[in-house]
């Protein structure tokens, strides 16, 4: 092998290793840029809609930002007071729940076997001290809050400029490609944008449906803490595939403590029915029609994303997997077909 070829291979390998090392060192910045890109792609349809009303693009982006932040602020004003009240009521009701366990014959049998009352009372006695200790950690929490706030502002600022100038950058990049490659690249980019936008809208719809369903069921069953548990259900439902089941567990616990076993059985049956609707109607609409992603690939992507980046990774895993699938499919379509094997030569007589 010529020395020039060996040197080129070694230098290419070193360049790849160096690039991966730099990317690892800048992983926090890369994550913020990736989040900003995701936000920009998700908000692009809304910006385009406002821009069609003859609004300048920069002003359209600002209007979308203000609408989102205003909606979040209004939602907080509506939800935060009931959540705080629910948490305070839950802390006050812990001793009553412990007494209810002693009054129920069925639960008393479990209590005598597993000492549930002793554990609940022990934890309830620790609650005031835990709140005091939490107040002592206020400085750490405040620093972490400001750090997350700074990261949020950074993501929104980067996303603003990506929304403002990104289409022009992408258009200039595509124009440098040959005409047939340019058409394919634009088609792939449009499909990726459709995937991300559809996933965001669909996930918000599923979260809202899960929260509304749990709120109505808790009201029908007369369970306390309907608002905070419904909000928790909505947020956990954003986690693909398993989020609703996670959010249903605290509701089942409250149902069991409030009215065992009637309310618990009704909630479990109702949630199973809702889960079937979500899995066979809402889920396929998002993951199959919008993302065109096989459920097995979706599960693997969620598990991989959760192991790498926790909840954030689980939230972003499915659209990223769908975009990777689009790239792989496009690469396969570009690859030339394998030639048919030559027929065997006829044997000589």
C-alpha positions as CSV (number, residue, x, y, z in Angstrom):
1,X,0.0,0.0,0.0
2,X,1.4,3.4,-0.9
3,X,2.7,5.6,1.9
4,X,0.5,8.4,0.7
5,X,-2.7,6.3,1.1
6,X,-1.6,5.1,4.6
7,X,-0.9,8.7,5.7
8,X,-4.3,9.9,4.3
9,X,-6.1,7.1,6.2
10,X,-4.3,7.8,9.4
11,X,-5.0,11.6,9.2
12,X,-8.7,11.0,8.4
13,X,-8.9,8.7,11.5
14,X,-7.2,11.2,13.7
15,X,-9.5,14.0,12.4
16,X,-12.6,11.9,13.2
17,X,-11.3,11.1,16.7
18,X,-10.5,14.7,17.3
19,X,-13.9,15.8,16.1
20,X,-15.6,13.3,18.4
21,X,-13.5,14.4,21.3
22,X,-14.3,18.1,20.8
23,X,-18.0,17.2,20.4
24,X,-17.8,15.3,23.7
25,X,-16.2,18.2,25.5
26,X,-18.8,20.6,24.1
27,X,-21.7,18.1,24.7
28,X,-23.7,20.6,26.9
29,X,-23.5,23.2,24.2
30,X,-24.3,20.7,21.5
31,X,-27.4,19.6,23.5
32,X,-28.6,23.2,23.7
33,X,-28.1,23.8,20.0
34,X,-29.9,20.5,19.3
35,X,-32.8,21.6,21.5
36,X,-32.9,25.0,19.8
37,X,-33.0,23.3,16.4
38,X,-35.8,21.0,17.5
39,X,-37.8,24.1,18.9
40,X,-37.2,26.0,15.6
41,X,-38.4,23.1,13.5
42,X,-41.4,22.6,15.8
43,X,-42.4,26.3,15.7
44,X,-41.8,26.8,12.0
45,X,-45.4,25.9,10.9
46,X,-46.8,28.4,13.4
47,X,-44.4,31.1,12.2
48,X,-45.3,30.4,8.6
49,X,-49.0,30.7,9.4
50,X,-48.6,34.1,11.1
51,X,-46.3,35.2,8.2
52,X,-49.1,34.4,5.7
53,X,-51.0,37.2,7.4
54,X,-48.5,39.7,5.8
55,X,-46.5,40.0,9.1
56,X,-42.7,40.4,8.8
57,X,-40.9,37.2,9.7
58,X,-39.1,38.6,12.8
59,X,-42.4,40.0,14.2
60,X,-44.1,36.7,13.4
61,X,-41.5,34.8,15.5
62,X,-42.0,37.2,18.3
63,X,-45.7,36.8,18.2
64,X,-45.4,33.0,18.4
65,X,-43.1,33.3,21.3
66,X,-45.4,35.7,23.1
67,X,-48.4,33.5,22.5
68,X,-46.6,30.4,23.9
69,X,-45.2,32.2,27.0
70,X,-48.5,34.0,27.6
71,X,-50.3,30.7,27.4
72,X,-47.9,29.0,29.8
73,X,-48.2,31.9,32.2
74,X,-52.0,31.8,32.1
75,X,-51.9,28.0,32.6
76,X,-49.7,28.5,35.6
77,X,-52.1,31.0,37.1
78,X,-55.0,28.6,36.7
79,X,-53.1,25.4,37.9
80,X,-50.6,26.5,40.5
81,X,-53.1,27.5,43.3
82,X,-55.0,24.2,43.1
83,X,-51.7,22.2,43.0
84,X,-50.4,24.0,46.1
85,X,-53.7,23.5,47.9
86,X,-53.7,19.8,46.9
87,X,-50.2,19.2,48.2
88,X,-51.1,20.9,51.5
89,X,-54.2,18.8,51.8
90,X,-52.3,15.6,51.0
91,X,-49.8,16.3,53.8
92,X,-52.7,16.9,56.2
93,X,-54.5,13.8,55.1
94,X,-51.7,11.3,55.6
95,X,-52.6,10.5,59.2
96,X,-56.3,10.0,58.2
97,X,-55.2,7.6,55.5
98,X,-53.2,5.6,58.0
99,X,-56.3,5.4,60.3
100,X,-58.4,4.3,57.3
101,X,-56.1,1.4,56.7
102,X,-56.6,0.3,60.3
103,X,-60.4,0.6,59.9
104,X,-60.6,-1.6,56.8
105,X,-60.6,-5.3,57.4
106,X,-59.0,-6.1,54.1
107,X,-56.3,-3.4,54.4
108,X,-55.8,-4.3,58.1
109,X,-54.8,-7.8,57.1
110,X,-52.2,-6.3,54.7
111,X,-51.2,-3.9,57.5
112,X,-50.6,-6.6,60.0
113,X,-48.5,-8.5,57.4
114,X,-46.5,-5.5,56.0
115,X,-46.8,-2.9,58.8
116,X,-48.2,-0.2,56.4
117,X,-49.6,2.0,59.1
118,X,-46.3,2.3,60.9
119,X,-44.5,3.2,57.7
120,X,-47.1,5.9,56.8
121,X,-47.0,7.4,60.2
122,X,-43.3,7.4,60.3
123,X,-43.1,9.2,57.0
124,X,-45.8,11.7,58.0
125,X,-43.9,12.5,61.1
126,X,-40.9,13.3,59.0
127,X,-42.8,15.6,56.6
128,X,-42.4,18.9,58.7
129,X,-38.7,18.2,59.1
130,X,-38.3,17.4,55.5
131,X,-40.0,20.7,54.6
132,X,-37.5,22.5,56.9
133,X,-34.6,20.8,55.3
134,X,-36.0,21.7,51.9
135,X,-36.0,25.3,53.0
136,X,-32.4,25.0,54.0
137,X,-31.6,23.8,50.4
138,X,-33.2,26.9,48.9
139,X,-29.9,28.4,47.8
140,X,-28.9,25.3,45.8
141,X,-32.4,25.1,44.3
142,X,-32.3,28.8,43.4
143,X,-28.9,28.4,41.7
144,X,-30.2,25.4,39.7
145,X,-33.4,27.3,38.8
146,X,-31.4,30.3,37.4
147,X,-29.2,27.9,35.5
148,X,-32.2,26.2,33.9
149,X,-33.7,29.6,33.2
150,X,-30.5,30.7,31.5
151,X,-30.5,27.6,29.4
152,X,-34.1,28.1,28.4
153,X,-33.4,31.7,27.3
154,X,-30.3,30.5,25.4
155,X,-32.4,27.9,23.5
156,X,-35.1,30.4,22.7
157,X,-32.6,33.0,21.4
158,X,-30.8,30.4,19.2
159,X,-34.1,29.1,18.0
160,X,-35.2,32.7,17.1
161,X,-32.2,33.2,14.9
162,X,-32.6,29.7,13.3
163,X,-36.2,30.6,12.5
164,X,-35.2,34.0,11.2
165,X,-32.2,33.0,9.0
166,X,-32.4,29.3,8.9
167,X,-34.5,29.0,5.7
168,X,-32.1,31.3,3.9
169,X,-29.1,29.2,5.1
170,X,-30.7,26.0,4.1
171,X,-31.7,27.3,0.7
172,X,-28.2,28.5,0.0
173,X,-26.8,25.1,1.0
174,X,-29.3,23.3,-1.3
175,X,-28.5,25.5,-4.2
176,X,-24.9,24.3,-4.2
177,X,-26.0,20.7,-4.9
178,X,-26.6,19.3,-8.3
179,X,-30.2,19.7,-9.5
180,X,-31.3,16.2,-8.9
181,X,-29.6,16.0,-5.5
182,X,-31.1,19.4,-4.6
183,X,-34.7,18.1,-5.2
184,X,-34.0,15.0,-3.1
185,X,-32.4,17.1,-0.3
186,X,-35.4,19.5,-0.2
187,X,-37.8,16.6,-0.1
188,X,-36.0,15.0,2.8
189,X,-35.8,18.3,4.7
190,X,-39.5,18.9,4.2
191,X,-40.3,15.4,5.4
192,X,-38.2,15.8,8.5
193,X,-39.9,19.1,9.3
194,X,-43.3,17.4,8.9
195,X,-42.2,14.6,11.2
196,X,-41.1,16.9,14.0
197,X,-44.1,19.2,13.7
198,X,-46.6,16.3,13.6
199,X,-44.9,14.7,16.6
200,X,-45.1,17.9,18.7
201,X,-48.7,18.6,17.9
202,X,-49.7,14.9,18.4
203,X,-47.8,14.6,21.7
204,X,-49.5,17.7,23.1
205,X,-52.9,16.4,22.0
206,X,-52.2,13.0,23.7
207,X,-51.1,14.8,26.9
208,X,-54.2,17.0,26.9
209,X,-56.4,14.0,26.4
210,X,-54.8,12.0,29.2
211,X,-55.0,15.0,31.6
212,X,-58.6,15.7,30.8
213,X,-59.6,12.0,31.0
214,X,-57.9,11.6,34.5
215,X,-59.5,14.8,35.8
216,X,-63.0,13.8,34.7
217,X,-62.6,10.3,36.2
218,X,-61.3,11.6,39.5
219,X,-64.3,14.0,39.7
220,X,-66.7,11.2,38.9
221,X,-65.1,9.0,41.6
222,X,-65.0,11.9,44.1
223,X,-61.2,11.6,44.5
224,X,-59.2,14.5,46.0
225,X,-56.3,16.3,44.3
226,X,-57.9,16.1,40.9
227,X,-56.1,19.1,39.4
228,X,-52.5,18.3,40.5
229,X,-52.8,14.6,39.6
230,X,-54.3,15.5,36.2
231,X,-51.5,17.9,35.5
232,X,-49.0,15.2,36.5
233,X,-50.8,12.8,34.2
234,X,-50.6,15.2,31.3
235,X,-46.9,15.8,31.8
236,X,-46.0,12.2,32.1
237,X,-48.2,11.4,29.0
238,X,-45.6,13.4,27.0
239,X,-43.2,10.5,27.6
240,X,-43.9,8.2,24.6
241,X,-45.5,4.7,25.1
242,X,-45.2,4.4,28.9
243,X,-45.9,7.9,30.2
244,X,-49.6,7.4,30.8
245,X,-49.0,4.3,32.9
246,X,-46.6,6.3,35.0
247,X,-49.1,9.0,35.6
248,X,-51.9,6.6,36.4
249,X,-50.0,5.0,39.4
250,X,-50.4,8.0,41.8
251,X,-54.1,8.2,40.9
252,X,-54.5,4.5,41.6
253,X,-52.8,5.0,45.0
254,X,-55.2,7.8,46.0
255,X,-58.2,5.8,44.7
256,X,-57.1,2.9,46.9
257,X,-56.7,5.1,50.0
258,X,-60.0,6.9,49.5
259,X,-62.3,4.1,48.6
260,X,-60.9,0.6,48.6
261,X,-61.6,-1.4,46.5
262,X,-64.5,0.2,44.5
263,X,-62.8,3.4,43.4
264,X,-59.5,1.6,42.7
265,X,-61.2,-1.1,40.5
266,X,-63.2,1.5,38.6
267,X,-60.1,3.6,37.9
268,X,-58.1,0.6,36.8
269,X,-60.8,-0.5,34.4
270,X,-61.3,3.0,33.0
271,X,-57.6,3.5,32.6
272,X,-57.2,0.2,30.8
273,X,-60.0,1.2,28.4
274,X,-58.3,4.6,27.8
275,X,-54.9,3.0,27.4
276,X,-56.4,0.8,24.6
277,X,-57.8,3.8,22.9
278,X,-54.5,5.6,23.1
279,X,-52.5,2.6,22.0
280,X,-54.8,1.6,19.1
281,X,-56.2,5.0,17.9
282,X,-54.2,8.0,19.1
283,X,-50.8,6.3,19.2
284,X,-50.8,4.7,15.7
285,X,-52.1,8.0,14.3
286,X,-48.9,9.7,15.5
287,X,-46.3,7.1,15.4
288,X,-47.4,5.3,12.2
289,X,-49.1,8.0,10.0
290,X,-47.2,11.0,11.2
291,X,-43.8,9.5,11.9
292,X,-44.2,6.2,9.9
293,X,-42.1,4.6,12.6
294,X,-42.6,0.9,13.5
295,X,-43.6,0.5,17.2
296,X,-40.6,-1.7,17.9
297,X,-38.3,1.0,16.7
298,X,-40.2,3.5,18.8
299,X,-39.8,1.4,22.0
300,X,-36.0,0.9,21.3
301,X,-35.6,4.6,20.6
302,X,-37.3,5.6,23.9
303,X,-35.3,3.2,25.9
304,X,-32.0,4.3,24.3
305,X,-32.9,8.0,24.7
306,X,-33.9,7.6,28.4
307,X,-30.6,5.7,29.2
308,X,-28.6,8.5,27.5
309,X,-30.4,11.7,28.6
310,X,-33.2,10.7,31.0
311,X,-36.6,12.1,30.4
312,X,-35.4,14.6,27.9
313,X,-33.9,11.8,25.8
314,X,-37.1,9.9,26.0
315,X,-39.0,12.9,24.7
316,X,-36.7,13.5,21.8
317,X,-35.9,9.9,20.9
318,X,-38.8,9.1,18.7
319,X,-38.6,12.2,16.3
320,X,-34.8,11.6,16.1
321,X,-35.3,8.0,15.3
322,X,-37.9,8.9,12.6
323,X,-35.5,11.4,11.0
324,X,-32.7,8.8,11.0
325,X,-35.1,6.3,9.4
326,X,-35.8,8.9,6.7
327,X,-32.1,9.3,6.0
328,X,-31.6,5.5,5.8
329,X,-34.5,5.1,3.5
330,X,-33.2,7.8,1.2
331,X,-29.8,6.3,1.2
332,X,-31.2,2.9,0.3
333,X,-33.2,4.4,-2.5
334,X,-30.1,6.1,-3.9
335,X,-28.0,2.9,-3.8
336,X,-27.8,1.2,-7.2
337,X,-29.5,-2.2,-7.3
338,X,-27.3,-5.3,-7.0
339,X,-26.7,-6.9,-10.4
340,X,-28.2,-10.3,-11.1
341,X,-25.7,-13.1,-10.8
342,X,-24.5,-14.4,-14.2
343,X,-26.1,-17.6,-15.3
344,X,-23.8,-20.6,-15.1
345,X,-21.9,-21.5,-18.2
346,X,-23.2,-24.6,-20.1
347,X,-21.3,-27.7,-19.6
348,X,-19.2,-28.9,-22.4
349,X,-20.4,-32.1,-24.0
